[in-house]
Amino acid sequence: MYCVCREHVELAIDKFVDEYEDAPDLINLQTTTFSDWTAPARCDWCEGPAEVLVV
């Protein structure tokens, strides 16, 4: 699972496919809320805002 900015979506997809050998689901963190989990504010690879959850 990766929380990334728009700039790093492709990198996160590539790493996910390499690790799990399956296509990930992409979830827009701007329009989705979770009851038991709070999304991080920052991208996993930079200081940009986390906008997409790659799972």
mmCIF file of the N, C-alpha and C atoms, coordinates in Angstrom:
data_MODEL
# 
_entry.id   MODEL 
# 
loop_
_atom_site.group_PDB 
_atom_site.id 
_atom_site.type_symbol 
_atom_site.label_atom_id 
_atom_site.label_alt_id 
_atom_site.label_comp_id 
_atom_site.label_asym_id 
_atom_site.label_entity_id 
_atom_site.label_seq_id 
_atom_site.pdbx_PDB_ins_code 
_atom_site.Cartn_x 
_atom_site.Cartn_y 
_atom_site.Cartn_z 
_atom_site.occupancy 
_atom_site.B_iso_or_equiv 
_atom_site.pdbx_formal_charge 
_atom_site.auth_seq_id 
_atom_site.auth_comp_id 
_atom_site.auth_asym_id 
_atom_site.auth_atom_id 
_atom_site.pdbx_PDB_model_num 
ATOM 1   N N  . MET A 1 1  ? 0.854   -1.170 0.000   1.00 0.00 ? 1  MET A N  1 
ATOM 2   C CA . MET A 1 1  ? 0.000   0.000  0.000   1.00 0.00 ? 1  MET A CA 1 
ATOM 3   C C  . MET A 1 1  ? 0.899   1.231  0.000   1.00 0.00 ? 1  MET A C  1 
ATOM 4   N N  . TYR A 1 2  ? 0.579   2.160  -0.875  1.00 0.00 ? 2  TYR A N  1 
ATOM 5   C CA . TYR A 1 2  ? 1.337   3.410  -0.968  1.00 0.00 ? 2  TYR A CA 1 
ATOM 6   C C  . TYR A 1 2  ? 0.368   4.584  -0.996  1.00 0.00 ? 2  TYR A C  1 
ATOM 7   N N  . CYS A 1 3  ? 0.709   5.636  -0.282  1.00 0.00 ? 3  CYS A N  1 
ATOM 8   C CA . CYS A 1 3  ? -0.030  6.900  -0.335  1.00 0.00 ? 3  CYS A CA 1 
ATOM 9   C C  . CYS A 1 3  ? 0.897   7.889  -1.028  1.00 0.00 ? 3  CYS A C  1 
ATOM 10  N N  . VAL A 1 4  ? 0.471   8.349  -2.197  1.00 0.00 ? 4  VAL A N  1 
ATOM 11  C CA . VAL A 1 4  ? 1.382   9.152  -3.015  1.00 0.00 ? 4  VAL A CA 1 
ATOM 12  C C  . VAL A 1 4  ? 0.702   10.384 -3.590  1.00 0.00 ? 4  VAL A C  1 
ATOM 13  N N  . CYS A 1 5  ? 1.544   11.330 -4.014  1.00 0.00 ? 5  CYS A N  1 
ATOM 14  C CA . CYS A 1 5  ? 1.064   12.490 -4.745  1.00 0.00 ? 5  CYS A CA 1 
ATOM 15  C C  . CYS A 1 5  ? 0.826   12.083 -6.200  1.00 0.00 ? 5  CYS A C  1 
ATOM 16  N N  . ARG A 1 6  ? 0.231   12.951 -6.976  1.00 0.00 ? 6  ARG A N  1 
ATOM 17  C CA . ARG A 1 6  ? -0.044  12.643 -8.392  1.00 0.00 ? 6  ARG A CA 1 
ATOM 18  C C  . ARG A 1 6  ? 1.243   12.359 -9.172  1.00 0.00 ? 6  ARG A C  1 
ATOM 19  N N  . GLU A 1 7  ? 2.307   13.035 -8.817  1.00 0.00 ? 7  GLU A N  1 
ATOM 20  C CA . GLU A 1 7  ? 3.578   12.863 -9.522  1.00 0.00 ? 7  GLU A CA 1 
ATOM 21  C C  . GLU A 1 7  ? 4.154   11.449 -9.363  1.00 0.00 ? 7  GLU A C  1 
ATOM 22  N N  . HIS A 1 8  ? 3.892   10.795 -8.234  1.00 0.00 ? 8  HIS A N  1 
ATOM 23  C CA . HIS A 1 8  ? 4.488   9.491  -7.958  1.00 0.00 ? 8  HIS A CA 1 
ATOM 24  C C  . HIS A 1 8  ? 3.526   8.311  -8.130  1.00 0.00 ? 8  HIS A C  1 
ATOM 25  N N  . VAL A 1 9  ? 2.379   8.523  -8.747  1.00 0.00 ? 9  VAL A N  1 
ATOM 26  C CA . VAL A 1 9  ? 1.416   7.435  -8.956  1.00 0.00 ? 9  VAL A CA 1 
ATOM 27  C C  . VAL A 1 9  ? 2.022   6.324  -9.820  1.00 0.00 ? 9  VAL A C  1 
ATOM 28  N N  . GLU A 1 10 ? 2.666   6.682  -10.911 1.00 0.00 ? 10 GLU A N  1 
ATOM 29  C CA . GLU A 1 10 ? 3.246   5.662  -11.792 1.00 0.00 ? 10 GLU A CA 1 
ATOM 30  C C  . GLU A 1 10 ? 4.319   4.848  -11.082 1.00 0.00 ? 10 GLU A C  1 
ATOM 31  N N  . LEU A 1 11 ? 5.162   5.494  -10.295 1.00 0.00 ? 11 LEU A N  1 
ATOM 32  C CA . LEU A 1 11 ? 6.185   4.791  -9.539  1.00 0.00 ? 11 LEU A CA 1 
ATOM 33  C C  . LEU A 1 11 ? 5.547   3.815  -8.551  1.00 0.00 ? 11 LEU A C  1 
ATOM 34  N N  . ALA A 1 12 ? 4.504   4.246  -7.860  1.00 0.00 ? 12 ALA A N  1 
ATOM 35  C CA . ALA A 1 12 ? 3.823   3.381  -6.894  1.00 0.00 ? 12 ALA A CA 1 
ATOM 36  C C  . ALA A 1 12 ? 3.170   2.186  -7.592  1.00 0.00 ? 12 ALA A C  1 
ATOM 37  N N  . ILE A 1 13 ? 2.574   2.418  -8.748  1.00 0.00 ? 13 ILE A N  1 
ATOM 38  C CA . ILE A 1 13 ? 1.964   1.313  -9.511  1.00 0.00 ? 13 ILE A CA 1 
ATOM 39  C C  . ILE A 1 13 ? 3.044   0.311  -9.913  1.00 0.00 ? 13 ILE A C  1 
ATOM 40  N N  . ASP A 1 14 ? 4.164   0.798  -10.429 1.00 0.00 ? 14 ASP A N  1 
ATOM 41  C CA . ASP A 1 14 ? 5.255   -0.083 -10.842 1.00 0.00 ? 14 ASP A CA 1 
ATOM 42  C C  . ASP A 1 14 ? 5.777   -0.911 -9.670  1.00 0.00 ? 14 ASP A C  1 
ATOM 43  N N  . LYS A 1 15 ? 5.989   -0.282 -8.529  1.00 0.00 ? 15 LYS A N  1 
ATOM 44  C CA . LYS A 1 15 ? 6.484   -1.005 -7.358  1.00 0.00 ? 15 LYS A CA 1 
ATOM 45  C C  . LYS A 1 15 ? 5.464   -2.023 -6.867  1.00 0.00 ? 15 LYS A C  1 
ATOM 46  N N  . PHE A 1 16 ? 4.184   -1.667 -6.907  1.00 0.00 ? 16 PHE A N  1 
ATOM 47  C CA . PHE A 1 16 ? 3.127   -2.585 -6.485  1.00 0.00 ? 16 PHE A CA 1 
ATOM 48  C C  . PHE A 1 16 ? 3.096   -3.812 -7.391  1.00 0.00 ? 16 PHE A C  1 
ATOM 49  N N  . VAL A 1 17 ? 3.141   -3.597 -8.694  1.00 0.00 ? 17 VAL A N  1 
ATOM 50  C CA . VAL A 1 17 ? 3.112   -4.708 -9.650  1.00 0.00 ? 17 VAL A CA 1 
ATOM 51  C C  . VAL A 1 17 ? 4.351   -5.588 -9.487  1.00 0.00 ? 17 VAL A C  1 
ATOM 52  N N  . ASP A 1 18 ? 5.516   -4.989 -9.285  1.00 0.00 ? 18 ASP A N  1 
ATOM 53  C CA . ASP A 1 18 ? 6.737   -5.764 -9.067  1.00 0.00 ? 18 ASP A CA 1 
ATOM 54  C C  . ASP A 1 18 ? 6.628   -6.645 -7.825  1.00 0.00 ? 18 ASP A C  1 
ATOM 55  N N  . GLU A 1 19 ? 6.036   -6.095 -6.776  1.00 0.00 ? 19 GLU A N  1 
ATOM 56  C CA . GLU A 1 19 ? 5.950   -6.818 -5.506  1.00 0.00 ? 19 GLU A CA 1 
ATOM 57  C C  . GLU A 1 19 ? 4.848   -7.875 -5.493  1.00 0.00 ? 19 GLU A C  1 
ATOM 58  N N  . TYR A 1 20 ? 3.664   -7.538 -6.003  1.00 0.00 ? 20 TYR A N  1 
ATOM 59  C CA . TYR A 1 20 ? 2.503   -8.428 -5.884  1.00 0.00 ? 20 TYR A CA 1 
ATOM 60  C C  . TYR A 1 20 ? 2.109   -9.125 -7.188  1.00 0.00 ? 20 TYR A C  1 
ATOM 61  N N  . GLU A 1 21 ? 2.733   -8.730 -8.302  1.00 0.00 ? 21 GLU A N  1 
ATOM 62  C CA . GLU A 1 21 ? 2.426   -9.306 -9.614  1.00 0.00 ? 21 GLU A CA 1 
ATOM 63  C C  . GLU A 1 21 ? 0.933   -9.253 -9.938  1.00 0.00 ? 21 GLU A C  1 
ATOM 64  N N  . ASP A 1 22 ? 0.322   -8.138 -9.585  1.00 0.00 ? 22 ASP A N  1 
ATOM 65  C CA . ASP A 1 22 ? -1.095  -7.906 -9.838  1.00 0.00 ? 22 ASP A CA 1 
ATOM 66  C C  . ASP A 1 22 ? -1.313  -6.403 -9.966  1.00 0.00 ? 22 ASP A C  1 
ATOM 67  N N  . ALA A 1 23 ? -2.361  -6.019 -10.655 1.00 0.00 ? 23 ALA A N  1 
ATOM 68  C CA . ALA A 1 23 ? -2.670  -4.594 -10.812 1.00 0.00 ? 23 ALA A CA 1 
ATOM 69  C C  . ALA A 1 23 ? -3.300  -4.049 -9.529  1.00 0.00 ? 23 ALA A C  1 
ATOM 70  N N  . PRO A 1 24 ? -2.900  -2.875 -9.100  1.00 0.00 ? 24 PRO A N  1 
ATOM 71  C CA . PRO A 1 24 ? -3.459  -2.298 -7.884  1.00 0.00 ? 24 PRO A CA 1 
ATOM 72  C C  . PRO A 1 24 ? -4.772  -1.572 -8.141  1.00 0.00 ? 24 PRO A C  1 
ATOM 73  N N  . ASP A 1 25 ? -5.477  -1.299 -7.070  1.00 0.00 ? 25 ASP A N  1 
ATOM 74  C CA . ASP A 1 25 ? -6.618  -0.394 -7.107  1.00 0.00 ? 25 ASP A CA 1 
ATOM 75  C C  . ASP A 1 25 ? -6.103  0.990  -6.735  1.00 0.00 ? 25 ASP A C  1 
ATOM 76  N N  . LEU A 1 26 ? -6.652  2.015  -7.370  1.00 0.00 ? 26 LEU A N  1 
ATOM 77  C CA . LEU A 1 26 ? -6.284  3.399  -7.072  1.00 0.00 ? 26 LEU A CA 1 
ATOM 78  C C  . LEU A 1 26 ? -7.470  4.086  -6.430  1.00 0.00 ? 26 LEU A C  1 
ATOM 79  N N  . ILE A 1 27 ? -7.258  4.673  -5.270  1.00 0.00 ? 27 ILE A N  1 
ATOM 80  C CA . ILE A 1 27 ? -8.329  5.333  -4.532  1.00 0.00 ? 27 ILE A CA 1 
ATOM 81  C C  . ILE A 1 27 ? -7.966  6.797  -4.348  1.00 0.00 ? 27 ILE A C  1 
ATOM 82  N N  . ASN A 1 28 ? -8.868  7.676  -4.746  1.00 0.00 ? 28 ASN A N  1 
ATOM 83  C CA . ASN A 1 28 ? -8.663  9.114  -4.597  1.00 0.00 ? 28 ASN A CA 1 
ATOM 84  C C  . ASN A 1 28 ? -8.874  9.481  -3.131  1.00 0.00 ? 28 ASN A C  1 
ATOM 85  N N  . LEU A 1 29 ? -7.827  9.935  -2.472  1.00 0.00 ? 29 LEU A N  1 
ATOM 86  C CA . LEU A 1 29 ? -7.913  10.281 -1.052  1.00 0.00 ? 29 LEU A CA 1 
ATOM 87  C C  . LEU A 1 29 ? -8.642  11.596 -0.802  1.00 0.00 ? 29 LEU A C  1 
ATOM 88  N N  . GLN A 1 30 ? -8.863  12.377 -1.864  1.00 0.00 ? 30 GLN A N  1 
ATOM 89  C CA . GLN A 1 30 ? -9.570  13.641 -1.713  1.00 0.00 ? 30 GLN A CA 1 
ATOM 90  C C  . GLN A 1 30 ? -11.079 13.433 -1.586  1.00 0.00 ? 30 GLN A C  1 
ATOM 91  N N  . THR A 1 31 ? -11.571 12.315 -2.103  1.00 0.00 ? 31 THR A N  1 
ATOM 92  C CA . THR A 1 31 ? -13.021 12.087 -2.114  1.00 0.00 ? 31 THR A CA 1 
ATOM 93  C C  . THR A 1 31 ? -13.451 10.879 -1.294  1.00 0.00 ? 31 THR A C  1 
ATOM 94  N N  . THR A 1 32 ? -12.503 10.180 -0.669  1.00 0.00 ? 32 THR A N  1 
ATOM 95  C CA . THR A 1 32 ? -12.809 8.970  0.083   1.00 0.00 ? 32 THR A CA 1 
ATOM 96  C C  . THR A 1 32 ? -12.423 9.150  1.541   1.00 0.00 ? 32 THR A C  1 
ATOM 97  N N  . THR A 1 33 ? -13.275 8.670  2.436   1.00 0.00 ? 33 THR A N  1 
ATOM 98  C CA . THR A 1 33 ? -12.953 8.683  3.860   1.00 0.00 ? 33 THR A CA 1 
ATOM 99  C C  . THR A 1 33 ? -13.010 7.253  4.385   1.00 0.00 ? 33 THR A C  1 
ATOM 100 N N  . PHE A 1 34 ? -12.246 7.000  5.420   1.00 0.00 ? 34 PHE A N  1 
ATOM 101 C CA . PHE A 1 34 ? -12.185 5.684  6.036   1.00 0.00 ? 34 PHE A CA 1 
ATOM 102 C C  . PHE A 1 34 ? -12.555 5.809  7.507   1.00 0.00 ? 34 PHE A C  1 
ATOM 103 N N  . SER A 1 35 ? -13.289 4.851  8.019   1.00 0.00 ? 35 SER A N  1 
ATOM 104 C CA . SER A 1 35 ? -13.732 4.931  9.415   1.00 0.00 ? 35 SER A CA 1 
ATOM 105 C C  . SER A 1 35 ? -12.636 4.525  10.398  1.00 0.00 ? 35 SER A C  1 
ATOM 106 N N  . ASP A 1 36 ? -11.748 3.599  10.014  1.00 0.00 ? 36 ASP A N  1 
ATOM 107 C CA . ASP A 1 36 ? -10.753 3.088  10.951  1.00 0.00 ? 36 ASP A CA 1 
ATOM 108 C C  . ASP A 1 36 ? -9.318  3.437  10.589  1.00 0.00 ? 36 ASP A C  1 
ATOM 109 N N  . TRP A 1 37 ? -9.120  4.321  9.607   1.00 0.00 ? 37 TRP A N  1 
ATOM 110 C CA . TRP A 1 37 ? -7.771  4.640  9.163   1.00 0.00 ? 37 TRP A CA 1 
ATOM 111 C C  . TRP A 1 37 ? -7.723  6.086  8.710   1.00 0.00 ? 37 TRP A C  1 
ATOM 112 N N  . THR A 1 38 ? -6.684  6.772  9.086   1.00 0.00 ? 38 THR A N  1 
ATOM 113 C CA . THR A 1 38 ? -6.471  8.144  8.648   1.00 0.00 ? 38 THR A CA 1 
ATOM 114 C C  . THR A 1 38 ? -5.314  8.163  7.660   1.00 0.00 ? 38 THR A C  1 
ATOM 115 N N  . ALA A 1 39 ? -5.567  8.669  6.491   1.00 0.00 ? 39 ALA A N  1 
ATOM 116 C CA . ALA A 1 39 ? -4.532  8.736  5.458   1.00 0.00 ? 39 ALA A CA 1 
ATOM 117 C C  . ALA A 1 39 ? -3.448  9.724  5.870   1.00 0.00 ? 39 ALA A C  1 
ATOM 118 N N  . PRO A 1 40 ? -2.200  9.428  5.540   1.00 0.00 ? 40 PRO A N  1 
ATOM 119 C CA . PRO A 1 40 ? -1.132  10.376 5.839   1.00 0.00 ? 40 PRO A CA 1 
ATOM 120 C C  . PRO A 1 40 ? -1.282  11.653 5.016   1.00 0.00 ? 40 PRO A C  1 
ATOM 121 N N  . ALA A 1 41 ? -0.753  12.725 5.530   1.00 0.00 ? 41 ALA A N  1 
ATOM 122 C CA . ALA A 1 41 ? -0.864  14.010 4.840   1.00 0.00 ? 41 ALA A CA 1 
ATOM 123 C C  . ALA A 1 41 ? 0.138   14.131 3.699   1.00 0.00 ? 41 ALA A C  1 
ATOM 124 N N  . ARG A 1 42 ? 1.255   13.412 3.769   1.00 0.00 ? 42 ARG A N  1 
ATOM 125 C CA . ARG A 1 42 ? 2.338   13.557 2.796   1.00 0.00 ? 42 ARG A CA 1 
ATOM 126 C C  . ARG A 1 42 ? 2.564   12.282 1.987   1.00 0.00 ? 42 ARG A C  1 
ATOM 127 N N  . CYS A 1 43 ? 3.067   12.469 0.797   1.00 0.00 ? 43 CYS A N  1 
ATOM 128 C CA . CYS A 1 43 ? 3.435   11.393 -0.118  1.00 0.00 ? 43 CYS A CA 1 
ATOM 129 C C  . CYS A 1 43 ? 4.517   10.518 0.525   1.00 0.00 ? 43 CYS A C  1 
ATOM 130 N N  . ASP A 1 44 ? 4.495   9.229  0.211   1.00 0.00 ? 44 ASP A N  1 
ATOM 131 C CA . ASP A 1 44 ? 5.513   8.317  0.726   1.00 0.00 ? 44 ASP A CA 1 
ATOM 132 C C  . ASP A 1 44 ? 6.903   8.616  0.184   1.00 0.00 ? 44 ASP A C  1 
ATOM 133 N N  . TRP A 1 45 ? 7.017   9.315  -0.961  1.00 0.00 ? 45 TRP A N  1 
ATOM 134 C CA . TRP A 1 45 ? 8.309   9.545  -1.589  1.00 0.00 ? 45 TRP A CA 1 
ATOM 135 C C  . TRP A 1 45 ? 8.736   11.006 -1.651  1.00 0.00 ? 45 TRP A C  1 
ATOM 136 N N  . CYS A 1 46 ? 7.871   11.935 -1.286  1.00 0.00 ? 46 CYS A N  1 
ATOM 137 C CA . CYS A 1 46 ? 8.266   13.345 -1.290  1.00 0.00 ? 46 CYS A CA 1 
ATOM 138 C C  . CYS A 1 46 ? 7.423   14.092 -0.255  1.00 0.00 ? 46 CYS A C  1 
ATOM 139 N N  . GLU A 1 47 ? 7.563   15.366 -0.212  1.00 0.00 ? 47 GLU A N  1 
ATOM 140 C CA . GLU A 1 47 ? 6.825   16.191 0.747   1.00 0.00 ? 47 GLU A CA 1 
ATOM 141 C C  . GLU A 1 47 ? 5.496   16.691 0.199   1.00 0.00 ? 47 GLU A C  1 
ATOM 142 N N  . GLY A 1 48 ? 5.126   16.245 -1.002  1.00 0.00 ? 48 GLY A N  1 
ATOM 143 C CA . GLY A 1 48 ? 3.855   16.652 -1.611  1.00 0.00 ? 48 GLY A CA 1 
ATOM 144 C C  . GLY A 1 48 ? 2.677   16.026 -0.880  1.00 0.00 ? 48 GLY A C  1 
ATOM 145 N N  . PRO A 1 49 ? 1.488   16.554 -1.078  1.00 0.00 ? 49 PRO A N  1 
ATOM 146 C CA . PRO A 1 49 ? 0.313   16.005 -0.415  1.00 0.00 ? 49 PRO A CA 1 
ATOM 147 C C  . PRO A 1 49 ? -0.060  14.633 -0.978  1.00 0.00 ? 49 PRO A C  1 
ATOM 148 N N  . ALA A 1 50 ? -0.413  13.715 -0.094  1.00 0.00 ? 50 ALA A N  1 
ATOM 149 C CA . ALA A 1 50 ? -0.862  12.378 -0.514  1.00 0.00 ? 50 ALA A CA 1 
ATOM 150 C C  . ALA A 1 50 ? -2.257  12.516 -1.106  1.00 0.00 ? 50 ALA A C  1 
ATOM 151 N N  . GLU A 1 51 ? -2.408  12.146 -2.368  1.00 0.00 ? 51 GLU A N  1 
ATOM 152 C CA . GLU A 1 51 ? -3.685  12.293 -3.058  1.00 0.00 ? 51 GLU A CA 1 
ATOM 153 C C  . GLU A 1 51 ? -4.257  10.970 -3.523  1.00 0.00 ? 51 GLU A C  1 
ATOM 154 N N  . VAL A 1 52 ? -3.411  9.936  -3.673  1.00 0.00 ? 52 VAL A N  1 
ATOM 155 C CA . VAL A 1 52 ? -3.871  8.652  -4.214  1.00 0.00 ? 52 VAL A CA 1 
ATOM 156 C C  . VAL A 1 52 ? -3.356  7.530  -3.319  1.00 0.00 ? 52 VAL A C  1 
ATOM 157 N N  . LEU A 1 53 ? -4.261  6.602  -3.014  1.00 0.00 ? 53 LEU A N  1 
ATOM 158 C CA . LEU A 1 53 ? -3.921  5.391  -2.288  1.00 0.00 ? 53 LEU A CA 1 
ATOM 159 C C  . LEU A 1 53 ? -3.808  4.263  -3.305  1.00 0.00 ? 53 LEU A C  1 
ATOM 160 N N  . VAL A 1 54 ? -2.655  3.616  -3.338  1.00 0.00 ? 54 VAL A N  1 
ATOM 161 C CA . VAL A 1 54 ? -2.408  2.514  -4.270  1.00 0.00 ? 54 VAL A CA 1 
ATOM 162 C C  . VAL A 1 54 ? -2.429  1.230  -3.449  1.00 0.00 ? 54 VAL A C  1 
ATOM 163 N N  . VAL A 1 55 ? -3.459  0.394  -3.666  1.00 0.00 ? 55 VAL A N  1 
ATOM 164 C CA . VAL A 1 55 ? -3.612  -0.860 -2.903  1.00 0.00 ? 55 VAL A CA 1 
ATOM 165 C C  . VAL A 1 55 ? -3.940  -2.011 -3.817  1.00 0.00 ? 55 VAL A C  1 
# 
